[in-house]
């Protein structure tokens, strides 16, 4: 079976880990790490790109990496990895997953004959680690704590954005209420809005750090203190998330925030630009290479200004062309939550929602929406109380009544449906019923493990139907629960562009589907997007922000998204599609 993009990316990450354990130069390690990230974010199947001879056009993929991708696609194996595995046991790489164990320690354990996590645990429990150089009884205890933590959370090493962001916001709210805290924010992959988060980085500006650190490690959400210092502390929360807090002088806040936000690849490029302009840049300051006094930056804007760049939005800082765009004045005007006028995907008590039509309308109006579409599940979704043809027709009158009530108050309420794309490829309702609706979403809910050709044909059948306006959560993924369908996304994009069908960024943080890389590809091809909450309750409407964060990560601008449009433009667009 051919390797997927994700499997190839994971293999390159392991290659980078092995090279790091061996002590190879950082640029060689970073080459594989950057290639892995670029492949993981690549919206197209590597097989299709290889067939076109365009592997080297992928960011961070040069001639040598391209040859290795070709080898993996052709043979399913990589000789270079096998050579490394003969030198560095793959199980030694697994030891790196233990909190507090870096490449040097992993190499030290390996040299002592400890090549697996089980070996390491046995040695620690027998008191055999404490006599190693740089170790002691406390280090040994921390290794055991790290192993226990890894066991507890091995099935869920990365946390969904919807878990990490509220946790970070709650901690920040408490800490920023302290009189010593001046201002602060979360950084790292959370600020870049990645769909899953390994750990949380928090930064707070203050002239007095100790009270903040003491409050941080004393919070009731903390399960374990991993470190407690004056400038940095780390804890593990009850849900397993690790949170690192840094408190720093206000004058150094900007350089630290820039450093701890950007991806490794972005920051390498930024440091290269700094050197070209005569500076050395780290998290503390810009230091002129001519020996002049260091330059402190209280804001990120000041850091980028010294480098001759405009401020780059955090979600873009992945070294995916954002630096070149900044240099040439082509940074996108990214979408914001304030741009959203509508929510076009929501469920009510008619199917599996918790609130009736009127309640959802009232909540949408309170959130500043000017129109919504009620899109309950279709008849095949028995478990979701899907609507029979008779119930869908009856619902129309109920929606029209709510629309009549709310239109004078500034909210239009339209009647739609989330129509299942059945396992046989047919839609759940006949065309004559679909054409009577204001808006139709077609979604894959079943048969997601079907072979690539089959599941792709089903998606294309829906896209090509003139009565379908939007493909909901196109790949059907559930983050950390279910892999996406193996769709041929090139074919999906081609069909969506040809038929004018919009694709959804589903804002439910368990979905975030389309993911950012696919959203960016869609926009590049001129395909319209729609960001929806997929709300099943009033509270769910507020999840729209996760879709916005994902869209921003995908370089999406307001006019790329149909529910930023006025209600008049929306009606005109659906009318052109035969509604």
N, C-alpha and C positions, 0 to 999 in steps of 0.2 A: 504494500500500500504506500502511495506517495506521501512524503512528509509534508506537513502543513507549514505555513509561515511561522506559526507559534512554535512548533517543534524545532524548526531550524534556528529560530531566535534563541530558544532555551539552550540549544546545543552550543551556540556561540557564547552565551553567558557562562556556560560551564568551562569552555575553553579559556575565557578570560580569567575565571577563578583559578584554574590550574596554572596559568601563566603567572598569576599574582603569587600563588603559593611558591612557585619556583623562583620568584624574585626577578622576573623579566622586567624590562624597562616599561615605564608607565605608558608610553605612546603605543607600544604594541598591545598592551592590555586594553587601553582605551579604544583602539581600533576595533577589536572584537566586541567590546561593550557597546560602542556607538552603533556598530553594524547590527547588533542584536536589537537595539531599541528602534533603529530605522526599519528593520524588517517587521518588528512587532506592530509598528504604526503604519505599515504599508497597506493601503486599501485594496491593492490588486494581488492576485495570486502570483507567487513567484514563478510558477510554471509558465504563465502567460507572458510575463515580462522576459523570462529567459528565452522563450520561443521567438520574441521580437528582437533579441540581442541587446536588450536595454538594461541589463542588471546594473551596469556601472552608472546609470543615471539615477539610481536610488541614492539618496544622501548617505554618506559614510561608507558606501560600498565602492571600493576600488577594484583594480584588476585581480589582486590576490584573493580578496574576499569573494568576488564574483566567480572565480574559478572553483572555490570551495562550495559555493552554492550550487553551481552546475554539477559538481561531483555528488552532492547530497541528493539533488533532484534525479540524477541519472542512476545512481547505485543504491541510494538509501543509506549510505555510510560515509564517513569521512576519515580517511587514512590519518590525517594530522591529529584528529581527536584520539584515535586509537593509539597512536604513538605517545601522545601525552598521557593517556590512561595507563600505558605501560610504565610510565615514569611516576605519575602522581595518581595513586588509587582514587577512583571517583568518590569513594566513601569519605575520603579526607575532605573533599569539597563540601559534603553534607555537614561537616563539623563547623563550617563557617556560618551556618544558620543559627548557631548558639549565640545568644547575646553576650557580647564581651570577647568573643573569639575572632580575631582578625587573621590575615594570612600568615603573619609571623608566628603567632601561637600555634596555628594549625600545622605549620611546617615543623615547629618545635615538637609537638605531640607526635607527628609522623616520624620524625627522626628517632623518637623514643619507642617506636613500634606501636603507637596508638593510631589506628587507621579507621576506626569506626566510632560512632557516637556511643555504641554499647561498650566498646573498649575504654573510651574516655570516662564514662560513668563508673565503670568498675574500678578504674585506677583512682578516680576521685574518692570513691567510697572507701577504698583501701588506704587512703592517705598517701598515695604515691606521687601526687602532683606537686605538693607543697615544697618539695626539695628541688624542684626544677628552677633554673635561673629565671628571675623575675616573677616567681610565683611565691605563694605562702598559703597559710591556712585560710585566710580570708578569700584569696583568689580561688582556692579550691572550692570553698563554699559557694562562691558566686557562679562557678562553672556548674555545680550541681543545681543551683537555682535556675540557671539558664536552660539546662537540660529538661528540668521539670516544666518550665514555661513552654519550651518547644513542644513537649509532649501534649500539653493542654491545648495548644493552638496549632498543631501541625496541620490540621485539616483546613485551617483558615488563617494562613500566615498574613495575607493582605486583607484589609478591611474595606468594605464598600464606602464610597464617598459619602453616602447618606448616613453612615455610622460615624465616620471620622469627623465630618464637619460640625455636627451638633456638639460632639464631645469637645472639640477645640473651642467652639464659641462659648460653651458653658464655663470652661476653665478660664478663658480670657475675660469673660464678664466678671467673674469673681475677683480675679487678680487686678484688673484695671479699676476696680472699685476701691482699691487700697490707695491711701493718700500718696504713697511713695511712687506709684506707677504713673508715668506721664502719658505714654501711649504704647500700643503694641499690636501685633497681628500674628496670624499663623503663616508659616513659610513652607518651603519644601514642595513635595509633590501635591500636597493638599492645596496650596495656593495656585499651583499649576492646573488644578482641577482634574488630576488623573482619576480614572474611574475606580481604582482601588489604591489604598494607601498602606504603606508598610508601617510607618510610625509618624507621629506628629511633631513638628518643630514649631515652638513658640518663641517669639522675640518680644521683649519689653524694654523700653527705654526708661532709665531711672538713675538717679545719683546715689540711691541707697538700695542695695539689692537684698540684704539679709532678710528684712521682713517679708519681702515678696517670695523669696525662696522658702522660708519657713512656712508661709501660708500654702504654698504650692504642694509641698510634700505632706502637709497635714490634711489635705482635703479628704472628704469621706468617700470619694470615688477611687482613691488610691488603694491598690491591693498590695503593692510592694515598692519600696524605695530602692532604685537601682544606683543612685548616686545623689549626693547632697553637698553642693559647694556654694561659694559666694557668687560665682558668675554662671555656673551651669549646674542644673539638677535634672535627674531623670527618674521617672516613675513608670510603673505598669498599672494601668487602670483595672478595675474589676472585670471589664470585658476583654482584657488581654492586650489592649492597645498600649504601646509604649509612647510616652510623651516626654520630649526633651525641652527644657526651658532654659533660655539664655537671657540674662539681664545685663545690659551694657550701657555705658554712658550715652546720653542723647547725641553727642557730637559724632559718635561712631555708628549710630543706628543705621544710617543709609547704606554703608558698605556691607554691614553684616546682613541686612535684609536682602540686598542684591545677591550676596554670596550664597545665602542659605535658601534662596528661592529657585535660582536657575538650575537646570539639569547639569550634569557634569560636562556634557558636550558644549552646552551654551556657555558655561563659565570658562572653559578652556579657550573658546574663541574670544570671549571678552578680555581675558588676561593677555592673549596675543595682541589684541588691539591696544591694550594699555601699554605693553612693551614697545609697540611701534610708535606710540606717542610719548615715550620716555618715562613711563611709570611702571612700577611693580605694584600689583593689586592683590590684596588678600581680604579677609573678612574684617580687618581692623582699619585699613586706610589705603589710600593711594600714596605711594612713596616714590618721589622723583629719583630716577636712576643716576642723576648727577650729584647726589648727596644733599640736595635741598631738603628742608623740613617736610615731614609727611603732611599730606592733605587730608583733613577729616571731612567726611560727608554725612550730614545729619539726615539727608534724604536720598532715596534712590535716584531721583531726578538729577541730583548733583553729580552722582557717580557717572551716569550716562552722559551728562553734559560735558564733563571733563574728558570723556572719550570721543566727543564729537558726534554723539548719537542722541536721538530723542528717547524719552522713556519708552520702554517696550513692555506692553501688558504682560503680566506674569504667566497667563495661560499659553502664551506663544513661546516661552523660553525653553525650547527643546532643540535648538540648532536645526530647525527645519525651514530655514530661509528667512527667519525673522530679522537676523542681523543685516543681511543684504537688503531686505525691504526697508529697514530703518535707515541704512546708509543712502538709499536712493529716494527716500521720502514716499515709499509705497506701503507703509504699514496700514492694515485695514482699519476701518472705523467699525469696531466690533459691536455686536448687538448687546443690549442691556435689558434687564427686566422691565425697565420703564418703557421700552419700545413695544412691549406686547399689548395688543388690543383685544386679543381673543384667546380662547382655549377651545380647541376643536375636537377634543377626545375626552369624554367623561361619561360615567355610568351612574345610574340612579336605582331606586328600589324596584324599578321595573325589571331589572336583571339582578346583578349582584352588588349594586351600590347600597350605601347606608342611608342616603338622603333622597327625598323625592325631587321631582323636577323643579318645583318652586324653590325648595331649599337650596338647590345648587345654583339657581339663577340669582337668588338673594346674595349668596356668598360670592359669586362671580362679580356682581355689581359692586359689592363692598371692596373688592380688590382692583377696581378700576377697569374691569373689562367692559367692552362696548358690544360684544356679541359672543355667543357660545353655541356649540352644537351638542345636543344630547345624542350619544352614540352607544346605546346599550348593546349587549351581546346578541348575536344571531342564534337561530334555532338549534344548530348543532352543538352549541355550548350548553349542554344539559346541566353540567355541574355548576355553571354560572347563571342558571335560570334564564337561558336564552329565549328570545322572543319568537314565538310562532308567527306565521304570516298574519293570522288574525290579530294577535296582540300587537304586532308592529303597526298594523293599520289603525288599531284603536289608540295606540300611543300618539299618533299624529295629532289627533284632536286635543289631547292633553297638552302637547307641546305648543300647539297653536294658541290655546287658552292662556298659557303662561306668557307666551310672546306678546299677546294682546295687552296683558297686564303690565309687562315690564318695558315695552317699547317706548311709552311716554316718559319713562324714567331714565331712558338712555341705554337700555340693553335689549338687543335683539336675541331671540332664542330660536334656533333652527333645529330641524328634525333630521337626524341621520342614523347611522347604524355602524357598529363594528362587525363586519361580515366575515365569517370564517372562510378561509380558503381550504376547502375540504381535502382530505388525503388523496382523493382521486383527481384533484386539480380543479374541480368545479366550484363555483361560488355557492354560498348557502341559500341564496334567494334567486328567483328568476329575474331576468333583465327588466321586465315590465314593472316589477315592484321596485327595483333599485332606481329606476329612472324617476320614480315619483318622490324620491327623498331629496332633501336639500343638499346632502353631503354624504358620501360613502367612503368609509375606511375598510380596506381589505387586509386581513392579518393572518399570518401563519400561527396556529396554535397547536396543531397536531401534525404527526408525521415529520417531525423536525430531523429525525435520524435517517430519513430516506436518502438514497444515493444522490450525489451531487446533481446529475442530469435530471433526475425526477423532481427533486425539490425545487430546482431552478425553473423547470417547466411550469410548475404550479405558480410560482411567483410571477413569471412572465405572463401567464394566462390572466392573472388579475390585473397586472399593469396595462395590458393591452385592451382590457374591457373599457369601453368608453364611459361607462357609468361609475367607474371607480375613480375617486379623486385623490386618494392618499393610501399609501402602503404603510400600515402601522407596524411599529417596532420590527423593521424588515428582516432582521436575522434571527429574531426569536430568542435572543439570549437572556439568561438570568445569571447575573454575575455571582461567581462562587457557587452556583447551584447547577447550571446547565450551560453547556457549550452552545454557541450559535449554530444554526443550520449551515451546512457546507454549501452555501450559495455561490454561484458564479457571479460575483459582483460586477464584473465587466459587462456581462449580459444584462444584468438588472439595470445598471446605469444607462446602457445604450437604449433599452426599451423605455425607461422612464423619460429620457430626453426626447425620444421619437414620439411618444404619446402624450407628453405634457403632464404626466402623473407625478404628483409630489411624493416625497419620501419623508417619513417622520423621524424626528429625534424624540424618542419617548423619554420624558424627564424622570420617570420613576427611577430612583437611584439603584434599584435592583436590575434595571434594564440598560438605561443610557444607550439606547439603540435607535438610530445609528450612532456608532462611536465617532469620535472626533475625526479620525483619519478618513473615514468614509464620508462624513459630512463635508469635509474640505474637498474631496474628490468630486462630490456631487455639485458643489458650488462652482468648481472650475469648469464643469461640463454644462453649466447653465440650468441645472435641475433645481426646481423649487423645493424648499424644505418647509416643514411645519414642526414647531416645538410644542408639545402637548403634555399636560400633567397626567393624563390617563387616570383622572381622579375617580376614586370609588367612595370618597368621603369629602367633607369640607376641608379637613386638614390636608388631604392629598393635593389640593389646589396649590398649596405653598411649595410643593415639590418642583414646581415649574422652574425654580431657580437652578436646580441641578441640570436641567436641559439647557438653560442659558449658559451655564459654566462650560458644558460640553461643547456647545455651539461656538463659544468664544475660542475654545481650544482648537476648534476646526476652522478658524479664520472666517467665521460666518458674520455677515453684515446684515443690518435690519431688512433691507429690501430683498434679501435672499429668502425670507421667511414669510409665508403667506398670512400668518396670523399677526403680523405687524401692520397689515394693510387696513385701510378704512373698510367699513362694512359695505360701502358702495362698490369698492374695488373687488372685494371678496365675492359679492353677488354677481358682478360682471364676469369674474373669472369662472365661477361655477356655471354660469349661463353659457359661456363659450364652450364648456365641456358637455353641454347637452342637458343641463339641469333646468 
